[in-house]
Amino acid sequence: MTARAESFSRIFAQLWGARDVAGLAGLMVEDAEMLSLTGGWAEGRAEIEALLASEFAGAFGRSRLVSGKTRLRTLGPGTVILQQRFVLSGLLDGAGRDIGRTGAMLIAVLVAGPDGWQAVTLQFSAVDP
């Protein structure tokens, strides 16, 4: 969880680089929903953690995120939409070969709670670099 909404994407990238699936799932409320880069869908922290673990065991095993443009839009007290652009590198094909870089966009609805900012819903999609 993050103390400030502005730090959510930085912490997400750090946890991604550490392959910390429990930490990534912990950035989300208990009943959060996530659409992953591979098109995987998960509901709830346990499913999100399992989805991320399977993705890190495959194509994202050596991946890294570099942050680009960030945009926060306030929806109301304690609720924001985060749009974070990343460059994703270190992707692997089925044979384990590096397939280069791609752009990615993280879009999340964040809510402030007693323990900080967490995602209610999060979409992580590939975009043009």
N, CA, C and O atoms as CSV, one atom per row, in Angstrom:
chain,resi,resn,atom,element,x,y,z
A,1,MET,N,N,0.837,-1.179,0.000
A,1,MET,CA,C,0.000,0.000,0.000
A,1,MET,C,C,0.880,1.240,0.000
A,1,MET,O,O,2.019,1.196,0.466
A,2,THR,N,N,0.370,2.321,-0.508
A,2,THR,CA,C,1.182,3.521,-0.651
A,2,THR,C,C,0.588,4.679,0.141
A,2,THR,O,O,-0.630,4.833,0.227
A,3,ALA,N,N,1.464,5.481,0.710
A,3,ALA,CA,C,1.026,6.622,1.504
A,3,ALA,C,C,0.450,7.732,0.630
A,3,ALA,O,O,-0.430,8.475,1.067
A,4,ARG,N,N,0.946,7.846,-0.610
A,4,ARG,CA,C,0.477,8.889,-1.522
A,4,ARG,C,C,0.103,8.255,-2.856
A,4,ARG,O,O,0.771,7.331,-3.320
A,5,ALA,N,N,-0.947,8.744,-3.460
A,5,ALA,CA,C,-1.367,8.218,-4.763
A,5,ALA,C,C,-0.257,8.394,-5.791
A,5,ALA,O,O,-0.083,7.551,-6.671
A,6,GLU,N,N,0.494,9.488,-5.681
A,6,GLU,CA,C,1.556,9.782,-6.632
A,6,GLU,C,C,2.665,8.732,-6.620
A,6,GLU,O,O,3.388,8.592,-7.607
A,7,SER,N,N,2.807,8.003,-5.537
A,7,SER,CA,C,3.894,7.023,-5.445
A,7,SER,C,C,3.464,5.614,-5.854
A,7,SER,O,O,4.296,4.708,-5.874
A,8,PHE,N,N,2.196,5.408,-6.178
A,8,PHE,CA,C,1.698,4.074,-6.512
A,8,PHE,C,C,2.469,3.455,-7.674
A,8,PHE,O,O,2.925,2.316,-7.570
A,9,SER,N,N,2.621,4.182,-8.771
A,9,SER,CA,C,3.274,3.598,-9.949
A,9,SER,C,C,4.758,3.335,-9.719
A,9,SER,O,O,5.298,2.371,-10.262
A,10,ARG,N,N,5.428,4.166,-8.929
A,10,ARG,CA,C,6.843,3.939,-8.612
A,10,ARG,C,C,6.992,2.656,-7.792
A,10,ARG,O,O,7.878,1.843,-8.053
A,11,ILE,N,N,6.129,2.486,-6.812
A,11,ILE,CA,C,6.173,1.274,-5.992
A,11,ILE,C,C,5.795,0.056,-6.829
A,11,ILE,O,O,6.397,-1.007,-6.675
A,12,PHE,N,N,4.806,0.197,-7.715
A,12,PHE,CA,C,4.429,-0.893,-8.613
A,12,PHE,C,C,5.643,-1.346,-9.427
A,12,PHE,O,O,5.907,-2.544,-9.532
A,13,ALA,N,N,6.379,-0.399,-10.001
A,13,ALA,CA,C,7.552,-0.723,-10.820
A,13,ALA,C,C,8.645,-1.388,-9.983
A,13,ALA,O,O,9.300,-2.319,-10.453
A,14,GLN,N,N,8.847,-0.924,-8.755
A,14,GLN,CA,C,9.855,-1.536,-7.883
A,14,GLN,C,C,9.484,-2.977,-7.552
A,14,GLN,O,O,10.330,-3.869,-7.604
A,15,LEU,N,N,8.224,-3.200,-7.212
A,15,LEU,CA,C,7.768,-4.552,-6.887
A,15,LEU,C,C,7.828,-5.452,-8.117
A,15,LEU,O,O,8.162,-6.632,-8.011
A,16,TRP,N,N,7.504,-4.895,-9.283
A,16,TRP,CA,C,7.592,-5.651,-10.537
A,16,TRP,C,C,9.041,-6.115,-10.750
A,16,TRP,O,O,9.289,-7.285,-11.042
A,17,GLY,N,N,9.970,-5.205,-10.606
A,17,GLY,CA,C,11.380,-5.538,-10.800
A,17,GLY,C,C,11.875,-6.581,-9.815
A,17,GLY,O,O,12.774,-7.359,-10.134
A,18,ALA,N,N,11.300,-6.604,-8.623
A,18,ALA,CA,C,11.673,-7.585,-7.608
A,18,ALA,C,C,10.895,-8.893,-7.762
A,18,ALA,O,O,11.146,-9.847,-7.025
A,19,ARG,N,N,9.960,-8.951,-8.704
A,19,ARG,CA,C,9.094,-10.126,-8.916
A,19,ARG,C,C,8.316,-10.452,-7.643
A,19,ARG,O,O,8.075,-11.619,-7.332
A,20,ASP,N,N,7.929,-9.413,-6.916
A,20,ASP,CA,C,7.239,-9.558,-5.633
A,20,ASP,C,C,5.729,-9.612,-5.873
A,20,ASP,O,O,5.041,-8.596,-5.778
A,21,VAL,N,N,5.226,-10.805,-6.184
A,21,VAL,CA,C,3.803,-10.939,-6.527
A,21,VAL,C,C,2.907,-10.660,-5.324
A,21,VAL,O,O,1.815,-10.115,-5.485
A,22,ALA,N,N,3.349,-11.023,-4.129
A,22,ALA,CA,C,2.554,-10.724,-2.927
A,22,ALA,C,C,2.491,-9.215,-2.708
A,22,ALA,O,O,1.443,-8.673,-2.355
A,23,GLY,N,N,3.616,-8.546,-2.918
A,23,GLY,CA,C,3.633,-7.097,-2.777
A,23,GLY,C,C,2.753,-6.411,-3.805
A,23,GLY,O,O,2.031,-5.470,-3.474
A,24,LEU,N,N,2.804,-6.874,-5.061
A,24,LEU,CA,C,1.954,-6.306,-6.112
A,24,LEU,C,C,0.485,-6.519,-5.786
A,24,LEU,O,O,-0.320,-5.596,-5.910
A,25,ALA,N,N,0.132,-7.728,-5.371
A,25,ALA,CA,C,-1.262,-8.002,-5.004
A,25,ALA,C,C,-1.677,-7.159,-3.800
A,25,ALA,O,O,-2.837,-6.762,-3.689
A,26,GLY,N,N,-0.737,-6.886,-2.902
A,26,GLY,CA,C,-1.023,-6.071,-1.731
A,26,GLY,C,C,-1.284,-4.609,-2.050
A,26,GLY,O,O,-1.790,-3.873,-1.204
A,27,LEU,N,N,-0.944,-4.179,-3.266
A,27,LEU,CA,C,-1.261,-2.814,-3.690
A,27,LEU,C,C,-2.744,-2.664,-4.026
A,27,LEU,O,O,-3.209,-1.567,-4.337
A,28,MET,N,N,-3.476,-3.766,-3.960
A,28,MET,CA,C,-4.876,-3.768,-4.374
A,28,MET,C,C,-5.777,-4.119,-3.201
A,28,MET,O,O,-5.377,-4.839,-2.286
A,29,VAL,N,N,-7.002,-3.599,-3.240
A,29,VAL,CA,C,-7.971,-3.955,-2.206
A,29,VAL,C,C,-8.259,-5.451,-2.307
A,29,VAL,O,O,-7.986,-6.071,-3.335
A,30,GLU,N,N,-8.801,-6.019,-1.260
A,30,GLU,CA,C,-9.015,-7.468,-1.201
A,30,GLU,C,C,-9.823,-7.996,-2.378
A,30,GLU,O,O,-9.515,-9.068,-2.899
A,31,ASP,N,N,-10.851,-7.266,-2.807
A,31,ASP,CA,C,-11.714,-7.749,-3.896
A,31,ASP,C,C,-11.440,-7.027,-5.222
A,31,ASP,O,O,-12.338,-6.867,-6.049
A,32,ALA,N,N,-10.196,-6.597,-5.411
A,32,ALA,CA,C,-9.807,-5.887,-6.637
A,32,ALA,C,C,-9.919,-6.790,-7.861
A,32,ALA,O,O,-10.020,-8.012,-7.752
A,33,GLU,N,N,-9.900,-6.155,-9.018
A,33,GLU,CA,C,-9.899,-6.854,-10.303
A,33,GLU,C,C,-8.706,-6.361,-11.101
A,33,GLU,O,O,-8.325,-5.193,-11.026
A,34,MET,N,N,-8.116,-7.291,-11.881
A,34,MET,CA,C,-6.955,-6.919,-12.675
A,34,MET,C,C,-7.017,-7.566,-14.052
A,34,MET,O,O,-7.319,-8.752,-14.186
A,35,LEU,N,N,-6.724,-6.765,-15.071
A,35,LEU,CA,C,-6.514,-7.242,-16.431
A,35,LEU,C,C,-5.016,-7.106,-16.688
A,35,LEU,O,O,-4.466,-6.007,-16.615
A,36,SER,N,N,-4.356,-8.234,-16.990
A,36,SER,CA,C,-2.898,-8.224,-17.129
A,36,SER,C,C,-2.464,-7.947,-18.563
A,36,SER,O,O,-3.278,-7.890,-19.485
A,37,LEU,N,N,-1.159,-7.779,-18.720
A,37,LEU,CA,C,-0.575,-7.535,-20.038
A,37,LEU,C,C,-0.864,-8.653,-21.032
A,37,LEU,O,O,-0.940,-8.405,-22.235
A,38,THR,N,N,-1.023,-9.867,-20.547
A,38,THR,CA,C,-1.286,-10.999,-21.435
A,38,THR,C,C,-2.770,-11.193,-21.708
A,38,THR,O,O,-3.154,-12.103,-22.443
A,39,GLY,N,N,-3.606,-10.343,-21.121
A,39,GLY,CA,C,-5.052,-10.495,-21.270
A,39,GLY,C,C,-5.663,-11.356,-20.191
A,39,GLY,O,O,-6.856,-11.656,-20.238
A,40,GLY,N,N,-4.860,-11.762,-19.213
A,40,GLY,CA,C,-5.384,-12.545,-18.096
A,40,GLY,C,C,-6.260,-11.693,-17.195
A,40,GLY,O,O,-5.990,-10.511,-16.982
A,41,TRP,N,N,-7.310,-12.305,-16.669
A,41,TRP,CA,C,-8.251,-11.608,-15.786
A,41,TRP,C,C,-8.218,-12.271,-14.421
A,41,TRP,O,O,-8.247,-13.498,-14.331
A,42,ALA,N,N,-8.158,-11.484,-13.362
A,42,ALA,CA,C,-8.160,-12.013,-12.006
A,42,ALA,C,C,-9.060,-11.168,-11.126
A,42,ALA,O,O,-9.123,-9.946,-11.263
A,43,GLU,N,N,-9.753,-11.837,-10.224
A,43,GLU,CA,C,-10.617,-11.166,-9.255
A,43,GLU,C,C,-10.181,-11.554,-7.856
A,43,GLU,O,O,-10.166,-12.735,-7.508
A,44,GLY,N,N,-9.826,-10.563,-7.053
A,44,GLY,CA,C,-9.377,-10.797,-5.690
A,44,GLY,C,C,-7.877,-10.970,-5.616
A,44,GLY,O,O,-7.233,-11.382,-6.581
A,45,ARG,N,N,-7.329,-10.647,-4.448
A,45,ARG,CA,C,-5.872,-10.675,-4.283
A,45,ARG,C,C,-5.256,-12.035,-4.575
A,45,ARG,O,O,-4.205,-12.110,-5.211
A,46,ALA,N,N,-5.889,-13.108,-4.124
A,46,ALA,CA,C,-5.308,-14.443,-4.326
A,46,ALA,C,C,-5.196,-14.765,-5.812
A,46,ALA,O,O,-4.170,-15.282,-6.253
A,47,GLU,N,N,-6.229,-14.471,-6.585
A,47,GLU,CA,C,-6.172,-14.719,-8.033
A,47,GLU,C,C,-5.161,-13.814,-8.711
A,47,GLU,O,O,-4.449,-14.241,-9.620
A,48,ILE,N,N,-5.096,-12.559,-8.273
A,48,ILE,CA,C,-4.139,-11.606,-8.845
A,48,ILE,C,C,-2.717,-12.107,-8.598
A,48,ILE,O,O,-1.885,-12.089,-9.505
A,49,GLU,N,N,-2.444,-12.546,-7.391
A,49,GLU,CA,C,-1.117,-13.057,-7.060
A,49,GLU,C,C,-0.780,-14.280,-7.915
A,49,GLU,O,O,0.339,-14.394,-8.416
A,50,ALA,N,N,-1.735,-15.189,-8.085
A,50,ALA,CA,C,-1.502,-16.392,-8.897
A,50,ALA,C,C,-1.270,-16.030,-10.361
A,50,ALA,O,O,-0.390,-16.600,-11.006
A,51,LEU,N,N,-2.051,-15.087,-10.892
A,51,LEU,CA,C,-1.876,-14.654,-12.281
A,51,LEU,C,C,-0.489,-14.059,-12.484
A,51,LEU,O,O,0.206,-14.410,-13.438
A,52,LEU,N,N,-0.089,-13.169,-11.599
A,52,LEU,CA,C,1.226,-12.541,-11.732
A,52,LEU,C,C,2.348,-13.566,-11.591
A,52,LEU,O,O,3.342,-13.495,-12.314
A,53,ALA,N,N,2.202,-14.506,-10.679
A,53,ALA,CA,C,3.224,-15.544,-10.509
A,53,ALA,C,C,3.397,-16.346,-11.792
A,53,ALA,O,O,4.521,-16.660,-12.182
A,54,SER,N,N,2.286,-16.679,-12.452
A,54,SER,CA,C,2.394,-17.450,-13.696
A,54,SER,C,C,3.029,-16.610,-14.808
A,54,SER,O,O,3.771,-17.147,-15.630
A,55,GLU,N,N,2.755,-15.324,-14.846
A,55,GLU,CA,C,3.345,-14.467,-15.871
A,55,GLU,C,C,4.844,-14.250,-15.628
A,55,GLU,O,O,5.624,-14.207,-16.579
A,56,PHE,N,N,5.246,-14.112,-14.365
A,56,PHE,CA,C,6.672,-13.973,-14.063
A,56,PHE,C,C,7.423,-15.277,-14.311
A,56,PHE,O,O,8.629,-15.256,-14.556
A,57,ALA,N,N,6.737,-16.396,-14.251
A,57,ALA,CA,C,7.371,-17.685,-14.547
A,57,ALA,C,C,7.585,-17.859,-16.049
A,57,ALA,O,O,8.302,-18.766,-16.471
A,58,GLY,N,N,6.970,-17.002,-16.856
A,58,GLY,CA,C,7.078,-17.103,-18.309
A,58,GLY,C,C,7.674,-15.852,-18.927
A,58,GLY,O,O,8.829,-15.508,-18.676
A,59,ALA,N,N,6.876,-15.180,-19.734
A,59,ALA,CA,C,7.337,-14.062,-20.562
A,59,ALA,C,C,7.940,-12.900,-19.786
A,59,ALA,O,O,8.787,-12.180,-20.314
A,60,PHE,N,N,7.517,-12.707,-18.542
A,60,PHE,CA,C,7.973,-11.539,-17.785
A,60,PHE,C,C,9.049,-11.869,-16.761
A,60,PHE,O,O,9.330,-11.063,-15.874
A,61,GLY,N,N,9.651,-13.044,-16.877
A,61,GLY,CA,C,10.644,-13.504,-15.910
A,61,GLY,C,C,11.839,-12.591,-15.730
A,61,GLY,O,O,12.423,-12.555,-14.647
A,62,ARG,N,N,12.216,-11.856,-16.758
A,62,ARG,CA,C,13.355,-10.924,-16.661
A,62,ARG,C,C,12.944,-9.500,-17.015
A,62,ARG,O,O,13.801,-8.648,-17.249
A,63,SER,N,N,11.669,-9.239,-17.055
A,63,SER,CA,C,11.194,-7.936,-17.527
A,63,SER,C,C,11.488,-6.817,-16.528
A,63,SER,O,O,11.611,-7.033,-15.322
A,64,ARG,N,N,11.592,-5.629,-17.081
A,64,ARG,CA,C,11.824,-4.421,-16.305
A,64,ARG,C,C,10.876,-3.335,-16.782
A,64,ARG,O,O,10.491,-3.299,-17.951
A,65,LEU,N,N,10.508,-2.460,-15.874
A,65,LEU,CA,C,9.645,-1.326,-16.204
A,65,LEU,C,C,10.426,-0.036,-16.026
A,65,LEU,O,O,11.106,0.157,-15.018
A,66,VAL,N,N,10.324,0.844,-17.010
A,66,VAL,CA,C,10.869,2.192,-16.908
A,66,VAL,C,C,9.684,3.144,-17.015
A,66,VAL,O,O,8.912,3.090,-17.972
A,67,SER,N,N,9.554,4.010,-16.024
A,67,SER,CA,C,8.402,4.908,-15.956
A,67,SER,C,C,8.482,6.024,-16.975
A,67,SER,O,O,9.546,6.579,-17.245
A,68,GLY,N,N,7.336,6.330,-17.527
A,68,GLY,CA,C,7.182,7.461,-18.428
A,68,GLY,C,C,6.204,8.453,-17.822
A,68,GLY,O,O,6.234,8.722,-16.622
A,69,LYS,N,N,5.357,8.982,-18.651
A,69,LYS,CA,C,4.406,10.010,-18.235
A,69,LYS,C,C,3.371,9.456,-17.253
A,69,LYS,O,O,2.849,8.355,-17.427
A,70,THR,N,N,3.093,10.247,-16.223
A,70,THR,CA,C,2.094,9.907,-15.208
A,70,THR,C,C,0.992,10.957,-15.213
A,70,THR,O,O,1.249,12.150,-15.374
A,71,ARG,N,N,-0.233,10.492,-15.034
A,71,ARG,CA,C,-1.355,11.428,-14.921
A,71,ARG,C,C,-2.300,10.918,-13.842
A,71,ARG,O,O,-2.702,9.755,-13.853
A,72,LEU,N,N,-2.648,11.801,-12.913
A,72,LEU,CA,C,-3.638,11.510,-11.885
A,72,LEU,C,C,-4.833,12.428,-12.084
A,72,LEU,O,O,-4.679,13.634,-12.275
A,73,ARG,N,N,-6.014,11.850,-12.038
A,73,ARG,CA,C,-7.246,12.651,-12.144
A,73,ARG,C,C,-8.098,12.350,-10.929
A,73,ARG,O,O,-8.459,11.198,-10.690
A,74,THR,N,N,-8.417,13.364,-10.170
A,74,THR,CA,C,-9.239,13.204,-8.984
A,74,THR,C,C,-10.693,13.019,-9.386
A,74,THR,O,O,-11.242,13.796,-10.168
A,75,LEU,N,N,-11.310,11.970,-8.835
A,75,LEU,CA,C,-12.725,11.714,-9.096
A,75,LEU,C,C,-13.607,12.239,-7.973
A,75,LEU,O,O,-14.778,12.551,-8.188
A,76,GLY,N,N,-13.060,12.332,-6.815
A,76,GLY,CA,C,-13.779,12.796,-5.629
A,76,GLY,C,C,-12.860,12.612,-4.439
A,76,GLY,O,O,-11.715,12.191,-4.604
A,77,PRO,N,N,-13.334,12.917,-3.254
A,77,PRO,CA,C,-12.483,12.751,-2.077
A,77,PRO,C,C,-12.002,11.299,-1.947
A,77,PRO,O,O,-12.810,10.372,-1.889
A,78,GLY,N,N,-10.696,11.119,-1.904
A,78,GLY,CA,C,-10.133,9.801,-1.687
A,78,GLY,C,C,-10.221,8.851,-2.860
A,78,GLY,O,O,-10.082,7.642,-2.676
A,79,THR,N,N,-10.449,9.361,-4.072
A,79,THR,CA,C,-10.539,8.499,-5.258
A,79,THR,C,C,-9.877,9.193,-6.445
A,79,THR,O,O,-10.194,10.339,-6.762
A,80,VAL,N,N,-8.955,8.484,-7.095
A,80,VAL,CA,C,-8.278,9.019,-8.278
A,80,VAL,C,C,-8.160,7.928,-9.335
A,80,VAL,O,O,-8.215,6.734,-9.040
A,81,ILE,N,N,-7.996,8.377,-10.573
A,81,ILE,CA,C,-7.612,7.477,-11.659
A,81,ILE,C,C,-6.152,7.770,-11.961
A,81,ILE,O,O,-5.766,8.919,-12.177
A,82,LEU,N,N,-5.355,6.727,-11.973
A,82,LEU,CA,C,-3.944,6.821,-12.298
A,82,LEU,C,C,-3.735,6.290,-13.711
A,82,LEU,O,O,-4.215,5.209,-14.051
A,83,GLN,N,N,-3.020,7.049,-14.527
A,83,GLN,CA,C,-2.580,6.587,-15.840
A,83,GLN,C,C,-1.059,6.692,-15.832
A,83,GLN,O,O,-0.501,7.779,-15.684
A,84,GLN,N,N,-0.397,5.550,-15.993
A,84,GLN,CA,C,1.058,5.518,-15.964
A,84,GLN,C,C,1.584,4.814,-17.205
A,84,GLN,O,O,1.256,3.657,-17.467
A,85,ARG,N,N,2.391,5.521,-17.953
A,85,ARG,CA,C,3.021,4.922,-19.125
A,85,ARG,C,C,4.363,4.325,-18.701
A,85,ARG,O,O,5.108,4.930,-17.930
A,86,PHE,N,N,4.657,3.135,-19.213
A,86,PHE,CA,C,5.913,2.449,-18.952
A,86,PHE,C,C,6.521,1.996,-20.275
A,86,PHE,O,O,5.821,1.867,-21.280
A,87,VAL,N,N,7.821,1.760,-20.266
A,87,VAL,CA,C,8.487,0.979,-21.298
A,87,VAL,C,C,8.840,-0.334,-20.622
A,87,VAL,O,O,9.470,-0.360,-19.565
A,88,LEU,N,N,8.424,-1.415,-21.250
A,88,LEU,CA,C,8.641,-2.762,-20.722
A,88,LEU,C,C,9.722,-3.429,-21.562
A,88,LEU,O,O,9.583,-3.544,-22.780
A,89,SER,N,N,10.791,-3.864,-20.917
A,89,SER,CA,C,11.877,-4.539,-21.635
A,89,SER,C,C,12.175,-5.865,-20.951
A,89,SER,O,O,11.661,-6.147,-19.869
A,90,GLY,N,N,13.013,-6.676,-21.596
A,90,GLY,CA,C,13.380,-7.968,-21.043
A,90,GLY,C,C,12.326,-9.036,-21.234
A,90,GLY,O,O,12.320,-10.039,-20.520
A,91,LEU,N,N,11.423,-8.830,-22.204
A,91,LEU,CA,C,10.375,-9.819,-22.476
A,91,LEU,C,C,10.969,-11.039,-23.148
A,91,LEU,O,O,11.908,-10.930,-23.937
A,92,LEU,N,N,10.413,-12.213,-22.830
A,92,LEU,CA,C,10.921,-13.465,-23.380
A,92,LEU,C,C,9.865,-14.160,-24.229
A,92,LEU,O,O,8.681,-14.146,-23.893
A,93,ASP,N,N,10.301,-14.770,-25.334
A,93,ASP,CA,C,9.375,-15.577,-26.132
A,93,ASP,C,C,9.303,-16.990,-25.547
A,93,ASP,O,O,9.924,-17.262,-24.519
A,94,GLY,N,N,8.570,-17.871,-26.174
A,94,GLY,CA,C,8.387,-19.231,-25.680
A,94,GLY,C,C,9.678,-20.016,-25.546
A,94,GLY,O,O,9.759,-20.942,-24.739
A,95,ALA,N,N,10.701,-19.653,-26.335
A,95,ALA,CA,C,11.990,-20.340,-26.282
A,95,ALA,C,C,12.959,-19.666,-25.304
A,95,ALA,O,O,14.104,-20.096,-25.165
A,96,GLY,N,N,12.490,-18.598,-24.623
A,96,GLY,CA,C,13.338,-17.913,-23.660
A,96,GLY,C,C,14.224,-16.837,-24.243
A,96,GLY,O,O,15.130,-16.352,-23.565
A,97,ARG,N,N,13.980,-16.444,-25.506
A,97,ARG,CA,C,14.784,-15.395,-26.160
A,97,ARG,C,C,14.160,-14.025,-25.894
A,97,ARG,O,O,12.940,-13.878,-25.816
A,98,ASP,N,N,15.024,-13.043,-25.758
A,98,ASP,CA,C,14.569,-11.666,-25.548
A,98,ASP,C,C,13.874,-11.167,-26.807
A,98,ASP,O,O,14.411,-11.294,-27.908
A,99,ILE,N,N,12.691,-10.605,-26.648
A,99,ILE,CA,C,11.941,-10.114,-27.811
A,99,ILE,C,C,11.839,-8.593,-27.849
A,99,ILE,O,O,11.020,-8.038,-28.581
A,100,GLY,N,N,12.663,-7.931,-27.069
A,100,GLY,CA,C,12.724,-6.482,-27.170
A,100,GLY,C,C,11.838,-5.745,-26.194
A,100,GLY,O,O,11.452,-6.258,-25.143
A,101,ARG,N,N,11.528,-4.509,-26.586
A,101,ARG,CA,C,10.778,-3.601,-25.716
A,101,ARG,C,C,9.403,-3.331,-26.294
A,101,ARG,O,O,9.162,-3.481,-27.492
A,102,THR,N,N,8.514,-2.929,-25.407
A,102,THR,CA,C,7.202,-2.482,-25.832
A,102,THR,C,C,6.701,-1.429,-24.849
A,102,THR,O,O,7.179,-1.336,-23.718
A,103,GLY,N,N,5.755,-0.657,-25.289
A,103,GLY,CA,C,5.119,0.297,-24.397
A,103,GLY,C,C,4.033,-0.401,-23.602
A,103,GLY,O,O,3.457,-1.392,-24.051
A,104,ALA,N,N,3.759,0.119,-22.427
A,104,ALA,CA,C,2.685,-0.418,-21.589
A,104,ALA,C,C,2.012,0.734,-20.866
A,104,ALA,O,O,2.639,1.747,-20.554
A,105,MET,N,N,0.724,0.562,-20.607
A,105,MET,CA,C,-0.044,1.574,-19.892
A,105,MET,C,C,-0.752,0.915,-18.724
A,105,MET,O,O,-1.502,-0.046,-18.893
A,106,LEU,N,N,-0.505,1.445,-17.543
A,106,LEU,CA,C,-1.200,1.010,-16.347
A,106,LEU,C,C,-2.289,2.040,-16.067
A,106,LEU,O,O,-2.010,3.233,-15.950
A,107,ILE,N,N,-3.511,1.579,-15.962
A,107,ILE,CA,C,-4.635,2.451,-15.612
A,107,ILE,C,C,-5.319,1.827,-14.405
A,107,ILE,O,O,-5.738,0.670,-14.451
A,108,ALA,N,N,-5.431,2.589,-13.329
A,108,ALA,CA,C,-6.000,2.060,-12.100
A,108,ALA,C,C,-6.877,3.093,-11.418
A,108,ALA,O,O,-6.590,4.290,-11.438
A,109,VAL,N,N,-7.942,2.609,-10.820
A,109,VAL,CA,C,-8.754,3.435,-9.931
A,109,VAL,C,C,-8.224,3.181,-8.530
A,109,VAL,O,O,-8.256,2.052,-8.039
A,110,LEU,N,N,-7.735,4.239,-7.890
A,110,LEU,CA,C,-7.155,4.141,-6.555
A,110,LEU,C,C,-8.078,4.782,-5.529
A,110,LEU,O,O,-8.698,5.815,-5.780
A,111,VAL,N,N,-8.152,4.140,-4.365
A,111,VAL,CA,C,-8.935,4.693,-3.266
A,111,VAL,C,C,-8.035,4.818,-2.044
A,111,VAL,O,O,-7.152,3.992,-1.814
A,112,ALA,N,N,-8.277,5.861,-1.272
A,112,ALA,CA,C,-7.522,6.077,-0.038
A,112,ALA,C,C,-8.220,5.341,1.087
A,112,ALA,O,O,-9.430,5.465,1.276
A,113,GLY,N,N,-7.446,4.579,1.824
A,113,GLY,CA,C,-7.972,3.859,2.980
A,113,GLY,C,C,-7.099,4.121,4.184
A,113,GLY,O,O,-6.157,4.910,4.112
A,114,PRO,N,N,-7.399,3.471,5.284
A,114,PRO,CA,C,-6.630,3.701,6.512
A,114,PRO,C,C,-5.160,3.312,6.378
A,114,PRO,O,O,-4.315,3.827,7.110
A,115,ASP,N,N,-4.849,2.413,5.453
A,115,ASP,CA,C,-3.469,1.969,5.275
A,115,ASP,C,C,-2.798,2.557,4.047
A,115,ASP,O,O,-1.680,2.163,3.716
A,116,GLY,N,N,-3.445,3.482,3.369
A,116,GLY,CA,C,-2.851,4.099,2.195
A,116,GLY,C,C,-3.715,3.939,0.961
A,116,GLY,O,O,-4.895,3.600,1.055
A,117,TRP,N,N,-3.116,4.187,-0.206
A,117,TRP,CA,C,-3.809,4.122,-1.486
A,117,TRP,C,C,-3.684,2.722,-2.085
A,117,TRP,O,O,-2.594,2.156,-2.155
A,118,GLN,N,N,-4.814,2.182,-2.512
A,118,GLN,CA,C,-4.833,0.863,-3.129
A,118,GLN,C,C,-5.719,0.904,-4.366
A,118,GLN,O,O,-6.604,1.750,-4.491
A,119,ALA,N,N,-5.459,-0.035,-5.282
A,119,ALA,CA,C,-6.242,-0.126,-6.515
A,119,ALA,C,C,-7.503,-0.941,-6.275
A,119,ALA,O,O,-7.470,-1.999,-5.647
A,120,VAL,N,N,-8.605,-0.431,-6.785
A,120,VAL,CA,C,-9.874,-1.164,-6.795
A,120,VAL,C,C,-9.933,-1.999,-8.066
A,120,VAL,O,O,-10.372,-3.149,-8.054
A,121,THR,N,N,-9.488,-1.404,-9.148
A,121,THR,CA,C,-9.391,-2.092,-10.432
A,121,THR,C,C,-8.132,-1.598,-11.128
A,121,THR,O,O,-7.772,-0.426,-11.018
A,122,LEU,N,N,-7.462,-2.503,-11.848
A,122,LEU,CA,C,-6.203,-2.163,-12.491
A,122,LEU,C,C,-6.138,-2.866,-13.835
A,122,LEU,O,O,-6.392,-4.067,-13.935
A,123,GLN,N,N,-5.795,-2.108,-14.866
A,123,GLN,CA,C,-5.593,-2.655,-16.204
A,123,GLN,C,C,-4.169,-2.320,-16.628
A,123,GLN,O,O,-3.720,-1.180,-16.511
A,124,PHE,N,N,-3.472,-3.334,-17.122
A,124,PHE,CA,C,-2.089,-3.157,-17.572
A,124,PHE,C,C,-2.062,-3.679,-18.997
A,124,PHE,O,O,-2.165,-4.884,-19.225
A,125,SER,N,N,-1.923,-2.769,-19.957
A,125,SER,CA,C,-2.063,-3.128,-21.370
A,125,SER,C,C,-0.869,-2.677,-22.168
A,125,SER,O,O,-0.230,-1.677,-21.842
A,126,ALA,N,N,-0.565,-3.422,-23.223
A,126,ALA,CA,C,0.483,-3.033,-24.158
A,126,ALA,C,C,-0.001,-1.905,-25.043
A,126,ALA,O,O,-1.159,-1.891,-25.463
A,127,VAL,N,N,0.886,-0.954,-25.330
A,127,VAL,CA,C,0.594,0.165,-26.233
A,127,VAL,C,C,1.827,0.372,-27.107
A,127,VAL,O,O,2.888,-0.190,-26.835
A,128,ASP,N,N,1.688,1.158,-28.125
A,128,ASP,CA,C,2.855,1.479,-28.967
A,128,ASP,C,C,3.935,2.138,-28.123
A,128,ASP,O,O,3.630,2.977,-27.275
A,129,PRO,N,N,5.213,1.764,-28.347
A,129,PRO,CA,C,6.303,2.335,-27.542
A,129,PRO,C,C,6.464,3.819,-27.745
A,129,PRO,O,O,7.339,4.434,-27.135
